[in-house]
């Protein structure tokens, strides 16, 4: 889902939001399910349409207000049936999906097979310009509803989707994809009510879903209020009265509010506080591995970065970065130096291969300098790393990366940071192809498959391929892996694709990120799932 995604909000607006919700943001009531909690958040980049949200902040809301065919276990990350009663196939290309009876949306509409088919057709249509349209790319007929060349679509619906009856629909893929069912917990595959289509503008202002929470109100730049839906039919009901998501553009301000009792939960502990957080919060601190990867991406649409020889320059830049020092001094070991492009949470059987990056991810300033010179030098004599300043302590690590590069190259102007004020502006400039040099590209997995760390980011024209890198060998190996029914063989093919990625140094792996969170004495049952998102429905408020 959601490449490079984080955001928060300004101190002045924070004060206004706090005044509205009072101390701690809690609502009235007590016991299991009564009181509300407040949590730090950032305005999403796009409207909260399931197929149009590919960043973390919007994803948090979708995870609370929607349930899909599958749900990822908050402990293991394993894809488990949610609305799916069964998903059947005999050839890994044709699937029959039966949904459970009794599910409704929070407005009372029943969830039917048509709710899924209509939603997927909407998401796949070029006319609707959805960010996650690519996730429907394996369904037969996608080339007609969303032609790759941007030409006129010749069909309004996917020929591979058929409604059989109220609880059954079939899916025909354009090629075999053995792990397709495991992707169906991703929010883009959520069902949509008729209200979404009948009055789209009204729905966007106040989304209606089928999850344990419903949207009560949203004031951009301030907060979103989600309340427990008492009629939710699922087994994962909310154990609190609701969640007030408060917008911050500075996670240091959020942390200060947590310490002052004005906020209940911060799920992005600032780097500057990592030395103190254990003592500050008396054990109310979580630091756990997560499926999050931080890289430096490159704009291949810029002729300077796409020309021959730049693979050596990119590898040289990678070898000029002292990952060990940065993760230890700035992040207090809440990050681990990356040695591949996936995540250790996958495990070896799932595709993680420590050391796959080879010497390209090892700190070697002399070799770094040689490779950059051999590759033709830095474009314009300098690299500018673009990042957003409103979350994630990005300035600290970007400055550290540049210092490391400058020291390796004996040039204090070889690398500089290029800050952009807000996450939304940062993402807009990326999607508008305005990057002229490397830019931060964090990736939080959508589902725990090696495919998700590779295909959405590096496959030609993929949904989150922000740098527009393209390699025919990489694409071919990904296609081979997706068609393989034997899991071990599929993983091997994905790792071969990752070898291609490494040889081109298409993006520079920096570090694997842990999920971190701090919470108030009012809360219990707090944990982060493997995506580093709080499991909001399990949190109890005293």
C-alpha positions in Angstrom: 0.0 0.0 0.0 1.5 2.9 1.1 5.0 3.8 0.2 6.8 6.7 2.0 4.0 7.5 4.3 3.9 9.5 7.4 2.6 12.9 8.4 1.8 15.0 11.4 0.6 18.6 12.1 1.6 22.0 13.5 1.7 23.0 17.2 -0.8 25.9 16.8 -3.5 23.6 15.3 -2.7 21.0 18.0 -3.7 23.4 20.7 -7.0 24.0 19.1 -7.7 20.3 18.7 -6.8 19.7 22.4 -9.1 22.4 23.5 -12.0 20.6 21.7 -11.4 17.2 23.1 -10.1 18.0 26.6 -7.4 16.3 28.6 -6.3 13.0 27.1 -9.0 13.2 24.4 -11.2 10.7 26.3 -14.9 10.5 26.1 -17.4 9.9 28.9 -18.1 6.5 30.3 -15.8 3.7 31.6 -15.1 0.0 31.5 -14.7 -2.1 28.4 -16.0 -0.2 25.4 -17.1 3.0 27.0 -14.4 5.6 27.0 -12.6 7.0 23.9 -8.8 7.4 23.5 -6.8 9.9 21.6 -3.9 9.1 19.2 -1.5 11.0 17.1 -2.2 11.1 13.4 -1.5 13.0 10.1 -3.9 14.2 7.4 -4.1 11.6 4.6 -2.9 12.6 1.2 -6.1 11.5 -0.6 -9.8 11.0 0.1 -10.4 7.8 2.1 -11.6 5.7 -0.8 -10.2 2.1 -0.3 -8.6 2.0 -3.7 -7.2 5.5 -3.5 -5.3 5.3 -0.2 -1.7 4.2 -0.4 -0.1 5.8 2.6 0.0 5.0 6.3 -2.2 7.8 7.8 -5.2 7.1 5.5 -4.5 3.4 5.9 -4.9 3.6 9.7 -8.5 4.8 9.2 -9.4 2.3 6.5 -8.1 -0.5 8.8 -10.6 0.7 11.5 -13.7 1.3 9.3 -13.4 -1.5 6.8 -13.1 -5.3 6.9 -12.2 -7.3 3.7 -12.3 -10.9 2.7 -9.1 -11.5 4.6 -7.6 -9.9 7.8 -4.0 -10.0 8.8 -3.4 -11.5 12.2 -2.3 -8.7 14.5 0.3 -11.0 16.0 1.7 -13.1 13.2 0.6 -11.1 10.1 -0.9 -14.3 8.6 -3.8 -13.8 6.2 -7.0 -15.2 7.9 -10.5 -15.4 6.6 -12.7 -12.4 7.7 -15.7 -11.9 5.3 -14.6 -14.9 3.2 -16.4 -18.1 4.1 -14.2 -19.8 1.6 -12.0 -19.1 -1.4 -11.6 -22.0 -3.8 -9.4 -22.6 -6.9 -8.2 -25.6 -8.8 -5.6 -23.8 -11.0 -4.5 -20.7 -9.1 -6.1 -18.6 -11.9 -9.8 -19.0 -11.4 -11.2 -18.4 -8.0 -14.7 -18.8 -6.5 -15.3 -16.6 -3.4 -18.1 -17.1 -1.0 -18.7 -14.5 1.7 -20.2 -15.0 5.1 -23.8 -14.2 5.7 -24.9 -11.5 8.1 -22.4 -8.7 7.3 -23.7 -5.2 6.9 -22.2 -1.7 6.5 -22.7 0.7 9.4 -25.6 2.4 7.5 -27.5 -0.9 7.5 -26.8 -1.9 3.9 -26.0 -5.6 3.5 -22.6 -6.6 2.3 -23.0 -8.8 -0.8 -20.9 -10.2 -3.5 -21.9 -7.2 -5.6 -20.5 -4.9 -2.9 -17.1 -6.4 -3.7 -17.4 -6.6 -7.5 -18.7 -3.0 -7.8 -15.9 -1.7 -5.5 -13.2 -3.6 -7.5 -14.5 -2.4 -10.8 -14.5 1.2 -9.5 -11.0 0.9 -8.3 -9.7 -0.6 -11.6 -11.3 2.0 -13.8 -8.9 4.6 -15.3 -11.8 7.1 -15.3 -11.8 7.1 -11.5 -8.0 7.7 -11.2 -7.5 5.5 -8.1 -3.9 5.3 -6.7 -4.3 1.6 -6.0 -5.8 0.6 -9.4 -2.7 -1.5 -10.0 -3.7 -4.0 -7.4 -6.5 -5.1 -9.7 -4.0 -5.6 -12.5 -4.0 -9.4 -12.4 -7.8 -9.6 -12.9 -8.8 -10.4 -16.5 -9.9 -7.3 -18.4 -7.8 -4.8 -16.5 -6.0 -3.8 -19.7 -9.4 -2.7 -21.1 -10.5 -0.8 -18.0 -7.1 0.7 -17.3 -4.9 0.7 -20.4 -1.2 1.1 -19.5 -0.5 3.7 -22.2 -3.1 6.0 -20.6 -5.3 5.7 -23.7 -9.1 5.5 -23.7 -10.6 2.7 -21.7 -12.7 0.4 -23.7 -14.6 -1.3 -20.9 -16.2 -0.1 -17.6 -15.9 -3.4 -15.8 -13.4 -6.2 -15.4 -14.4 -9.2 -17.5 -12.8 -11.4 -14.9 -15.4 -10.6 -12.2 -18.8 -12.2 -12.2 -21.5 -12.1 -9.5 -23.0 -15.6 -9.1 -25.5 -14.8 -6.3 -25.7 -12.5 -3.2 -22.9 -14.4 -1.4 -20.8 -15.7 -4.3 -18.6 -14.2 -7.0 -15.9 -15.5 -9.3 -12.5 -14.0 -10.2 -10.5 -14.9 -13.3 -6.9 -13.7 -13.4 -5.0 -13.0 -16.5 -2.3 -15.4 -15.3 -1.7 -17.8 -12.4 -1.2 -16.1 -9.0 -1.0 -18.7 -6.3 -0.9 -16.2 -3.4 -3.7 -14.0 -4.7 -6.1 -14.9 -1.8 -3.5 -13.7 0.7 -3.5 -10.2 -0.8 -7.3 -9.8 -0.2 -6.8 -8.3 3.3 -5.4 -5.1 1.7 -7.9 -2.2 2.0 -8.1 -1.7 -1.8 -10.1 -4.9 -1.9 -12.7 -3.8 0.7 -16.4 -3.8 -0.3 -18.3 -0.6 -0.8 -21.9 0.3 -0.1 -24.4 1.6 -2.6 -24.1 5.0 -0.8 -20.6 5.3 -2.2 -21.9 5.3 -5.8 -25.3 7.0 -5.2 -23.8 10.1 -3.5 -20.1 9.9 -3.8 -19.3 13.4 -2.6 -21.3 12.9 0.6 -19.6 9.5 1.2 -16.1 11.1 0.8 -17.0 13.7 3.4 -18.1 11.0 5.8 -17.0 7.5 4.7 -19.3 4.6 5.5 -17.6 1.2 6.0 -18.2 -2.2 7.6 -15.5 -2.3 10.3 -15.7 -2.0 14.1 -15.6 1.8 13.9 -17.6 4.5 12.0 -16.5 8.0 11.1 -18.2 10.6 13.3 -16.5 13.7 12.1 -13.4 15.0 10.4 -11.8 18.5 10.5 -8.8 18.6 8.1 -5.7 19.8 9.9 -7.2 19.1 13.3 -8.7 15.7 14.0 -10.9 12.8 13.0 -13.3 11.2 15.4 -14.2 7.6 15.0 -16.8 5.9 17.3 -17.3 2.3 18.1 -20.0 0.8 15.9 -22.2 -1.1 18.3 -23.8 -3.1 15.5 -20.5 -4.5 14.1 -21.0 -8.2 13.5 -17.3 -9.3 13.5 -15.4 -11.1 16.2 -12.9 -8.3 16.6 -15.2 -5.8 18.2 -13.8 -2.5 19.7 -13.0 -2.7 23.4 -13.2 1.1 23.7 -15.8 3.8 22.8 -13.8 5.2 19.9 -10.6 6.9 18.8 -9.9 10.6 18.3 -7.1 10.9 15.8 -5.3 14.2 16.4 -3.3 15.8 13.6 0.4 16.6 14.3 3.1 17.9 12.0 5.7 17.4 14.6 6.0 14.1 16.5 8.0 15.9 19.2 4.9 18.0 19.9 2.8 14.8 20.1 5.3 13.3 22.5 5.2 16.4 24.7 1.4 16.2 24.7 1.5 12.5 25.7 3.8 13.4 28.7 1.5 16.3 29.7 -1.6 14.0 29.7 -3.1 15.7 26.7 -2.8 12.6 24.4 -3.2 8.9 25.0 -1.1 7.3 22.3 1.9 8.2 20.1 2.8 5.6 17.5 5.9 7.4 16.2 8.3 8.1 19.1 10.7 10.9 17.9 14.4 10.0 17.6 15.3 12.7 20.1 13.3 11.0 22.8 14.5 7.4 22.3 17.1 7.8 25.0 14.5 8.8 27.6 11.4 7.0 26.6 11.8 4.0 28.9 12.1 6.1 32.0 9.6 8.7 30.8 6.8 6.2 30.3 7.7 3.6 33.0 7.3 0.6 30.7 4.5 2.0 28.6 6.7 1.9 25.6 6.6 -0.6 22.7 9.6 -1.3 20.4 8.9 -4.2 18.1 10.0 -5.5 14.7 7.8 -4.4 11.8 7.5 -4.8 8.1 8.9 -1.4 7.4 11.8 -0.5 5.1 13.5 2.8 4.5 15.3 3.5 1.2 16.5 6.3 -1.0 14.7 6.2 -4.3 15.8 7.9 -7.5 13.9 9.7 -10.3 14.6 7.7 -13.4 12.5 10.1 -15.4 15.3 12.6 -14.9 17.9 12.1 -17.6 20.8 12.6 -15.2 19.8 9.5 -13.1 18.7 7.3 -16.0 21.9 7.5 -18.1 24.5 4.7 -18.4 27.0 4.5 -15.6 24.7 5.8 -12.9 24.4 2.3 -11.4 28.0 2.8 -10.2 27.2 6.2 -8.8 24.2 4.8 -6.9 26.2 1.9 -5.5 28.9 4.4 -4.5 26.5 6.5 -2.7 25.2 3.4 -0.9 28.7 2.4 0.2 29.3 5.9 1.5 26.5 5.6 4.1 27.6 4.4 7.5 24.4 2.6 8.4 25.7 1.1 11.6 26.7 4.5 13.1 23.4 6.2 12.1 21.1 3.5 13.4 23.0 3.4 16.7 23.5 7.1 17.4 20.3 8.6 16.0 17.8 5.8 16.3 19.2 4.1 19.4 19.0 0.7 17.7 15.3 1.0 16.8 16.5 0.5 13.3 18.7 -2.2 11.8 21.0 -1.7 8.9 19.4 -3.1 5.7 21.2 -5.8 3.7 18.3 -6.5 1.3 15.1 -4.8 0.0 12.5 -6.8 2.0 12.2 -7.2 5.8 13.3 -9.7 8.5 9.7 -10.1 9.6 9.2 -12.3 6.5 11.6 -14.9 7.8 13.9 -17.0 5.6 11.0 -19.2 4.4 9.1 -16.0 3.4 11.9 -14.6 1.3 14.1 -12.5 3.6 17.7 -13.1 2.7 20.2 -11.4 4.9 23.2 -10.1 3.0 21.6 -10.2 -0.4 22.8 -6.6 -1.1 26.4 -7.7 -0.7 29.2 -5.1 -0.6 26.8 -2.5 -2.0 25.3 -2.1 1.5 28.7 -2.1 3.4 30.4 1.1 4.4 33.5 1.5 2.3 34.4 5.2 1.7 37.4 4.5 -0.5 35.4 2.2 -2.8 32.5 4.6 -2.7 34.6 7.5 -4.0 36.1 5.3 -6.7 32.8 4.1 -8.0 31.2 7.6 -8.1 34.2 8.9 -10.1 34.1 5.9 -12.4 30.4 6.4 -13.0 30.8 10.0 -14.1 30.4 11.8 -10.8 27.4 13.2 -9.1 24.9 15.0 -11.4 25.7 18.7 -11.1 28.3 17.9 -8.6 25.8 17.4 -5.7 23.0 15.3 -4.5 20.0 16.7 -2.7 18.0 14.3 -0.6 14.3 15.4 -0.5 12.2 14.6 2.6 9.2 15.9 4.5 9.9 17.6 7.8 6.5 17.0 9.6 7.2 13.5 10.9 9.5 10.7 11.5 12.7 12.6 12.6 13.7 12.7 8.9 15.9 15.7 9.2 18.2 14.1 11.7 18.9 11.0 9.6 19.0 12.8 6.3 21.6 15.2 7.7 23.5 12.1 9.1 23.4 10.4 5.7 24.7 13.5 4.0 27.5 13.9 6.5 28.5 10.3 5.9 28.6 10.8 2.1 30.4 14.1 2.5 33.1 12.6 4.7 33.5 9.7 2.3 33.9 12.0 -0.7 36.0 14.6 1.1 33.5 17.2 0.0 31.3 19.0 2.5 28.9 20.1 -0.3 28.5 16.7 -2.1 25.2 16.0 -0.3 22.6 18.3 1.3 19.1 17.8 2.5 16.1 19.2 0.7 13.3 19.7 3.2 9.6 19.9 2.2 7.2 21.1 5.0 4.3 18.7 4.8 3.9 15.0 3.9 1.1 15.8 1.5 3.2 18.4 -0.4 6.1 15.9 -0.4 3.9 13.1 -1.9 2.3 15.5 -4.4 5.7 16.5 -5.7 6.7 12.9 -6.0 3.5 11.9 -7.9 3.9 14.9 -10.2 7.4 13.7 -11.0 9.2 16.8 -9.7 12.0 15.0 -8.0 15.5 15.8 -9.4 17.5 13.7 -7.1 17.2 11.0 -4.4 14.2 11.1 -2.1 13.2 9.2 1.0 11.0 6.2 0.3 9.7 4.4 3.4 7.6 1.3 2.7 5.2 -0.3 5.1 4.1 -3.7 3.9 0.5 -4.1 2.8 0.6 -7.9 3.4 3.4 -10.2 4.6 4.6 -11.5 1.2 8.0 -10.9 -0.4 6.0 -10.0 -3.5 4.7 -6.9 -1.7 8.2 -5.5 -1.1 9.2 -5.9 -4.7 6.4 -5.7 -7.2 4.5 -2.5 -6.1 7.8 -0.6 -5.8 9.9 -1.7 -8.7 7.8 -3.5 -11.4 7.3 -1.4 -14.5 4.5 1.2 -14.0 3.6 -0.3 -10.6 1.4 1.7 -8.2 4.2 2.8 -5.9 7.1 2.8 -8.4 7.6 6.5 -7.7 11.0 6.7 -9.4 9.7 4.9 -12.6 12.5 2.4 -12.7 11.9 -0.3 -15.3 13.8 -3.5 -16.0 12.5 -6.3 -18.3 14.4 -9.0 -16.5 13.0 -8.0 -13.1 9.5 -7.9 -14.5 9.9 -11.4 -16.1 11.2 -12.9 -12.8 8.3 -11.4 -10.8 5.8 -12.8 -13.3 7.5 -16.2 -13.0 7.3 -16.1 -9.2 3.6 -15.1 -9.2 2.7 -18.0 -11.5 4.5 -20.5 -9.3 2.3 -22.7 -7.2 5.2 -24.0 -5.1 5.9 -21.5 -2.4 9.6 -22.3 -2.1 10.1 -21.9 -5.9 8.1 -18.7 -5.9 10.3 -17.2 -3.2 13.4 -18.3 -5.1 12.2 -16.5 -8.2 11.5 -13.3 -6.2 15.0 -13.4 -4.8 16.4 -13.7 -8.3 14.4 -10.6 -9.2 15.9 -9.0 -6.1 19.3 -9.8 -7.5 18.5 -7.7 -10.6 17.4 -4.9 -8.3 20.7 -5.2 -6.5 22.9 -5.2 -9.6 21.2 -1.9 -10.7 21.1 -0.5 -7.2 17.7 0.8 -8.3 17.1 2.1 -4.8 19.5 2.3 -1.8 18.4 0.2 1.2 19.0 2.1 4.4 17.5 0.2 7.4 14.7 -2.0 8.6 12.5 -0.1 11.0 10.9 -1.2 14.3 7.4 -0.1 15.2 7.5 2.2 18.3 4.7 3.6 20.5 4.2 5.2 23.8 0.9 5.4 25.7 -0.7 6.9 28.8 -1.7 5.3 32.1 -5.3 5.3 30.9 -4.7 2.6 28.3 -4.2 -1.1 28.5 -4.0 -3.9 25.9 -1.8 -1.7 23.6 0.2 -3.5 20.9 1.4 -2.8 17.4 0.7 -5.2 14.5 3.4 -6.4 12.1 2.6 -3.3 10.0 3.6 -1.1 13.0 0.0 0.2 13.4 -1.8 0.2 16.8 -4.4 -2.6 17.1 -7.0 0.1 18.1 -9.9 -2.2 18.6 -8.1 -4.2 21.3 -7.2 -1.1 23.4 -9.1 -0.6 26.7 -9.5 2.8 28.3 -9.8 3.1 32.1 
